[in-house]
Amino acid sequence: MFDHLRDLGFEQSKCEPCLWIHAYGYLIIYIDDGFCLSFGEKLLPILEELQKKVRMGTYERVESDFTFLGLPITRDKDGFVIDLNKYAKDKIKPIEIETPKGPKEDFLQAELSQKLLTEYHNRVGALAWLSTAVKPQLAYITSLLASGTATPINSILLDLNQVVKKFDYTNNVIRYVNPLLKDSTEITLYVWTDASLGNNADATSQAGYLILIGDHYSHNATVLCNLIAWASKKLRRVTRSTFSSELFGLEDGLDKSIYIKQLLQHFFKKVNLVCIIDCYSIVSNLFNLNPKTVEARLKKDIAYVRETLIKHQAELLHCTGDEQLADCLTKKEKFNMALHEFLASNKLNMSKYSKGVGNFFLQLAD
C-alpha cells in the first residue's frame, strides 16, 4: 500500500509514519482505520484511485457526528466533544467479592482466582481507556491499579472497588474548541510537567505531563487552548531527591512535546514551545551555567534540558503548586482545581505564571 501512496503523490512524515502528506491534504492511517483531511475536493479523486489499487472499505464525508477509533465525536459551532459517559456507566462497576470464613488477612493475601483476575483486568482496562481518551485525572490511579497485576492478590480488588466507589459517572467528557488564532501560521505548545519523590507503594517516583495547543504565549493574556496529550508513569531511574524527580519528569515532557512540535510543523510554519514547572530549584539551576548540584548524572541532565530549550527557543515559566495543571498526575486522590477550571473553559490566564529564564535562553540562542 505504501508504494501505491507514493505513486499517487503522498509523502510519509519523517517523525510520524502514520501520517502521509499530499499537496491537496493529509492522510492518517492507523492499523485498519484511516482519516483524511482535504483542502476542498481535490483529494477525493486521488482516494478513489487508491481504492482501485488496494483493498479498502468505503469512506464518508464527516459533516456532523462521527466515531473514530471507538471515540464518539459530536460537533457543534464551537468545536467538538468526546463524550464517554455512557461507556463509563456500562463498564465501570465494582467487583463482587465473596469473603470466605476464616481470617480476613489470609484472604486478602491469597492469590486471585482466574475469574476475578479477568474481571480486574477488564475494569482497569476500562479506566485506562477513559484516562487516555478524556480524563487525565484518572491517569495516576490507573497507573497504580495496572501495576497491581504484578502481584495479583485479593487485596487489589479492594483498591479497585474503592476507586469505583468514588468514580464520577457524569464528567467523562472532553471538549476541543476552535482556537481563535491571531495568526493561522503560528501555534504554541504549553507543557506542564510534575513529579513526586517516592510516593508509590514500592517507593518508586511518579512523573506526569500535560501538553496543550493554543494561541501564541503573551504574558498577562488569556489564551484559548486544547488539551492534546498527557501521561502519568513511574520513573525508570532511581531518584534520591525531589529535584532529580522533577528534572527527569521535565525531560519526559520535553521529549514528548518536541515530537508533537515536529509533527505540527507539517501544518504550521512556526510552532512555539512554553514549559511550565513548579520546582524553582530547576529554574535556578538551568539559569546558572555552573549548577549547584554535585552529582555528575544530574549535571548532564541539566545540560541536556538547557540545550534542548535553547535549540527549540522555548520559554520556561514557573508556577505555584496550586496552579500546576499536572499535579493530579503524580499524587493519589488529589483534586486539581486548576485543571478542573481549565477543562471547563479551555482558557489559561498566563498572568498567573512568572517568567522564568525564557529570555535568557533566547539570548544564548542568538
MINU-201837 format. One record per residue (C-alpha): x, y, z. Coordinates in pm, 1 decimal. Example, Ala and Ser with C-alpha at 12.3 -4.5 7.8 and 13.67 -1.06 7.14 Angstrom:
% MINU-201837
         u         v         w
    1230.0    -450.0     780.0
    1367.0    -106.0     714.0
% end
This chain:
% MINU-201837
         u         v         w
       0.0       0.0       0.0
     284.1     237.5      81.8
     416.7     210.1    -274.0
      73.7     299.1    -411.7
      54.2     603.2    -183.0
     390.9     724.4    -305.6
     285.8     670.3    -667.5
     -18.7     891.4    -603.3
     198.2    1175.5    -472.4
     188.5    1112.8     -97.1
     499.4    1156.5     115.6
     538.9     982.4     451.5
     615.7    1202.5     750.8
     966.8    1152.2     888.7
     855.4    1184.8    1252.3
     519.2    1000.2    1232.8
     487.6     700.1     996.9
     105.1     703.8    1023.4
      89.7    1048.8     858.9
     100.7    1084.4     479.5
     127.3    1430.2     323.2
      -7.1    1538.2     -15.2
     -25.8    1874.3    -189.8
    -405.9    1852.5    -157.2
    -429.8    1735.6     205.4
    -327.6    1477.3     465.0
    -398.5    1107.6     517.8
    -366.0     936.2     856.5
    -355.2     554.3     857.0
    -359.6     369.2    1189.3
    -380.6     -13.6    1165.9
    -710.4     -60.3     976.7
    -852.2     290.2    1022.8
    -794.4     597.6     812.9
    -868.2     968.7     841.9
    -834.9    1220.1     559.7
    -800.9    1599.0     578.2
    -861.6    1750.2     235.9
    -820.8    2102.8     102.2
   -1157.6    2124.4     -72.2
   -1249.9    1840.3    -310.4
    -915.1    1789.7    -480.9
    -805.2    1487.1    -276.7
   -1124.5    1283.8    -338.2
   -1031.2    1164.8    -691.9
    -693.7    1050.4    -558.2
    -864.2     844.5    -283.7
   -1090.8     689.3    -547.5
    -781.1     593.2    -744.9
    -630.6     440.3    -429.3
    -945.0     230.5    -381.5
    -886.6      72.0    -720.7
    -533.5     -35.2    -626.7
    -573.0    -162.1    -268.0
    -845.2    -339.4     -79.5
   -1011.0     -83.2     143.7
   -1354.8      -2.8     276.0
   -1571.7     287.8     179.0
   -1509.6     634.0     314.1
   -1761.2     900.0     406.4
   -1752.0    1274.2     441.5
   -1756.0    1396.9     802.0
   -2010.9    1674.2     832.5
   -2176.9    1604.2    1168.0
   -2127.6    1346.8    1445.4
   -1897.5    1050.5    1379.7
   -1694.7     777.0    1551.3
   -1319.4     735.9    1508.1
   -1101.5     476.5    1685.6
   -1400.9     396.6    1907.8
   -1447.5     756.9    2021.6
   -1796.5     910.0    1973.8
   -1731.1    1264.3    1846.9
   -2003.9    1529.3    1846.2
   -1951.8    1850.5    1652.4
   -2101.9    2192.5    1721.2
   -2036.0    2556.2    1627.4
   -1762.3    2591.9    1891.9
   -1565.9    2275.1    1810.4
   -1628.6    1914.4    1905.5
   -1685.9    1699.6    2215.0
   -1582.1    1344.9    2304.9
   -1839.9    1206.3    2549.3
   -1772.0     869.7    2719.3
   -2030.2     895.8    2999.9
   -2233.2     606.1    2856.3
   -1920.1     393.7    2825.2
   -1830.9     469.1    3188.5
   -2176.4     368.8    3314.3
   -2159.5      41.3    3121.1
   -1803.0     -58.9    3210.3
   -1706.0      91.0    3546.6
   -1866.3    -133.4    3807.3
   -1740.7    -279.3    4136.2
   -1629.9    -642.0    4153.3
   -1836.7    -859.6    4384.8
   -1617.1   -1024.3    4644.7
   -1727.4   -1327.7    4843.7
   -1520.6   -1338.1    5160.5
   -1482.2   -1697.1    5289.1
   -1481.1   -1791.6    5652.6
   -1151.7   -1751.8    5830.5
    -901.8   -1469.8    5894.4
    -962.2   -1175.4    5661.2
    -588.9   -1108.8    5628.2
    -529.3   -1458.6    5490.7
    -796.2   -1399.9    5226.2
    -653.5   -1061.7    5124.7
    -306.0   -1206.5    5076.4
    -432.0   -1510.9    4883.0
    -378.6   -1528.6    4508.1
    -662.1   -1408.4    4284.3
    -870.0   -1664.0    4100.8
    -853.8   -1654.4    3722.2
   -1214.4   -1532.5    3702.5
   -1155.1   -1240.5    3938.8
    -826.0   -1154.7    3770.1
   -1005.2   -1134.2    3433.6
   -1269.9    -904.2    3583.5
    -994.9    -691.6    3737.1
    -819.5    -660.4    3400.3
   -1147.9    -558.9    3235.2
   -1218.7    -284.0    3490.7
    -863.5    -147.3    3485.3
    -865.8    -156.0    3105.0
   -1187.6      48.2    3101.0
   -1038.5     302.2    3342.3
    -723.2     318.6    3128.3
    -932.4     388.1    2817.1
   -1115.7     670.5    2994.2
    -791.7     817.9    3129.4
    -628.6     801.4    2784.8
    -922.6     944.0    2590.2
   -1096.1    1205.8    2805.7
    -994.8    1207.7    3171.1
    -633.7    1287.8    3270.3
    -741.0    1291.2    3637.6
    -756.1     909.3    3622.0
    -407.0     862.5    3478.6
    -219.9     828.2    3809.4
    -464.1     595.5    3985.7
    -491.5     383.0    3670.8
    -113.4     350.9    3663.2
    -118.7     224.7    4023.5
    -401.0     -22.8    3957.2
    -228.1    -157.8    3647.5
      89.3    -224.8    3847.3
    -119.6    -436.0    4089.2
    -134.5    -720.4    3837.3
     235.6    -785.5    3902.8
     130.4    -945.7    4235.5
    -234.6   -1049.9    4177.9
    -369.3   -1099.1    4529.9
    -721.8   -1035.4    4659.1
    -632.9    -705.7    4826.6
    -606.0    -530.6    4488.6
    -979.8    -585.5    4441.9
   -1044.6    -363.4    4744.3
    -825.6     -90.8    4592.5
   -1019.4    -110.9    4266.6
   -1361.2    -106.9    4435.1
   -1255.8     197.3    4636.7
   -1179.8     382.7    4312.6
   -1511.4     273.1    4159.3
   -1699.7     387.2    4470.8
   -1569.8     744.2    4427.0
   -1595.0     743.9    4046.8
   -1776.2    1035.1    3879.3
   -2004.3     899.4    3606.4
   -2110.4    1244.0    3480.8
   -1780.4    1407.8    3390.4
   -1617.4    1175.9    3136.7
   -1616.2    1438.1    2864.3
   -1350.1    1648.6    2697.1
   -1415.3    1949.6    2472.5
   -1197.7    2078.1    2191.8
   -1274.4    2434.2    2085.7
   -1193.7    2604.0    1759.5
    -881.3    2804.5    1851.9
    -911.3    3175.9    1789.8
    -564.6    3206.7    1640.1
    -421.0    3552.8    1583.9
    -203.1    3403.7    1312.6
    -308.9    3082.2    1136.8
      54.7    3004.6    1052.0
     175.9    3006.4    1415.8
      79.7    2789.7    1712.5
     214.3    2731.6    2066.8
     256.0    2416.7    2274.3
     218.2    2460.4    2651.4
     382.3    2181.7    2853.7
     323.9    2118.9    3225.2
     548.3    1866.2    3398.1
     540.4    1744.3    3757.3
     689.9    1465.4    3968.3
     672.1    1324.2    4321.3
     953.5    1153.6    4509.2
     892.8     800.2    4636.1
     515.7     838.8    4664.6
     427.5     496.3    4520.3
     374.3     190.8    4740.5
     702.9      39.9    4620.8
     887.8     368.0    4698.1
     931.1     449.6    4328.7
     873.1     801.7    4198.6
     598.1     912.9    3961.9
     613.5    1174.9    3686.4
     348.6    1322.9    3462.1
     300.0    1579.9    3188.9
      16.5    1768.5    3020.0
      50.1    1921.4    2672.8
    -183.5    2190.1    2540.4
    -202.6    2353.2    2199.0
    -317.9    2712.0    2164.6
    -250.7    3068.0    2061.3
      88.2    3234.4    2098.9
     201.8    3298.0    2456.3
     174.3    3652.4    2585.5
     225.9    3746.8    2948.6
     -89.3    3880.0    3123.5
    -306.5    3747.0    2837.5
    -579.1    3481.1    2846.0
    -502.7    3206.6    2594.0
    -750.4    2965.7    2435.8
    -607.5    2610.9    2436.9
    -693.5    2245.1    2381.2
    -552.6    1954.4    2582.3
    -395.6    1710.5    2335.1
    -163.2    1478.2    2532.0
     -99.6    1364.0    2888.9
      62.7    1075.9    3075.7
     146.6     953.4    3424.2
     412.1     686.4    3470.3
     677.8     554.3    3701.6
    1023.7     695.9    3656.6
    1255.2     426.7    3528.5
    1555.7     576.0    3701.9
    1641.3     584.6    4070.6
    1586.1     931.4    4216.8
    1721.4    1046.0    4550.7
    1562.7    1389.9    4570.6
    1258.7    1585.3    4460.9
    1489.0    1787.7    4238.6
    1605.0    1483.8    4041.3
    1247.5    1350.7    4010.8
    1124.2    1686.1    3878.8
    1417.3    1708.6    3638.6
    1355.8    1362.2    3491.6
     984.8    1443.9    3464.5
    1073.5    1761.8    3274.3
    1289.0    1558.6    3036.2
     999.0    1319.8    2962.2
     760.5    1609.0    2898.7
    1012.6    1784.2    2675.5
    1075.5    1470.6    2467.9
     703.3    1421.7    2404.0
     639.2    1788.7    2328.0
     930.0    1804.9    2082.0
     787.2    1505.9    1896.5
     447.4    1681.3    1877.3
     619.6    2003.4    1770.4
     790.3    1826.2    1480.8
     456.0    1674.2    1381.8
     275.7    2010.5    1391.6
     540.4    2167.9    1170.2
     369.8    1986.5     882.7
      64.6    2208.0     943.4
     207.5    2537.8    1076.6
     503.5    2747.0     969.2
     605.7    2814.7    1329.3
     545.9    2611.1    1645.1
     647.1    2772.7    1975.4
     716.6    2587.1    2297.9
     640.3    2702.4    2654.0
     728.3    2483.1    2956.4
     571.4    2539.3    3299.8
     705.3    2376.7    3618.6
     653.5    2435.6    3990.6
    1008.2    2346.9    4102.1
    1203.5    2670.3    4131.7
    1527.1    2481.9    4202.8
    1524.4    2357.3    3844.0
    1465.2    2708.9    3713.7
    1758.8    2849.3    3913.5
    1992.5    2562.9    3815.0
    1907.8    2596.7    3447.4
    1971.1    2968.4    3469.8
    2306.0    2910.4    3637.5
    2575.0    2788.3    3396.7
    2753.9    2637.4    3698.3
    2479.1    2424.0    3863.3
    2491.0    2385.7    4239.7
    2436.9    2009.9    4228.5
    2747.3    1793.6    4268.1
    2603.5    1473.9    4118.2
    2757.9    1415.5    3775.8
    2447.8    1249.9    3629.2
    2225.7    1542.7    3727.1
    2472.1    1789.1    3574.6
    2445.7    1601.5    3244.7
    2066.1    1606.4    3263.1
    2063.8    1979.2    3340.0
    2291.0    2039.5    3040.2
    2059.3    1828.3    2819.9
    1747.3    2021.2    2926.3
    1923.7    2357.3    2885.0
    2049.8    2271.1    2535.9
    1707.1    2137.3    2435.5
    1534.8    2457.3    2547.6
    1793.3    2669.3    2364.5
    1769.3    2463.4    2044.6
    1391.4    2492.6    2032.8
    1389.2    2852.8    2164.0
    1149.4    2757.0    2441.9
    1016.6    2972.0    2722.4
    1042.3    2834.6    3076.5
     784.3    2958.6    3328.5
     741.2    2894.9    3699.0
     406.8    2838.7    3869.6
     290.9    2771.9    4225.0
     178.4    2426.0    4329.5
    -186.6    2536.5    4326.7
    -158.9    2641.5    3961.1
      20.4    2323.9    3849.1
    -212.5    2156.0    3597.4
     -17.5    1827.9    3609.5
     -39.0    1795.6    3989.0
    -303.7    1519.6    3988.5
     -85.7    1305.7    3759.3
     160.9    1235.0    4039.5
     -48.4    1230.9    4357.2
    -319.8     994.0    4475.5
    -673.7    1133.2    4516.7
    -552.2    1485.5    4451.2
    -828.3    1720.6    4334.6
    -670.8    1965.8    4094.6
    -875.8    2285.5    4087.0
    -651.8    2449.3    3825.4
    -701.7    2159.0    3582.5
   -1074.9    2143.7    3662.2
   -1116.7    2512.9    3576.6
    -918.2    2477.8    3254.9
   -1118.1    2177.4    3131.6
   -1438.9    2371.1    3195.7
   -1329.8    2676.8    2995.6
   -1033.5    2578.2    2772.8
    -872.4    2906.6    2881.1
    -540.6    2984.9    3050.9
    -469.8    3304.5    3239.3
     -97.6    3341.4    3171.6
     -58.2    3620.9    3427.3
     -54.5    3350.6    3697.8
     281.3    3220.6    3578.9
     600.6    3408.3    3648.5
     856.4    3434.5    3373.0
    1148.8    3204.7    3433.6
    1452.0    3201.5    3207.4
    1290.5    3222.1    2865.4
    1464.0    3543.8    2761.1
    1793.8    3407.8    2887.9
    1767.6    3103.2    2658.4
    1670.0    3314.4    2361.5
    1974.3    3537.4    2418.3
    2201.1    3233.1    2430.0
    2046.8    3103.2    2107.5
    2118.2    3434.7    1935.9
% end
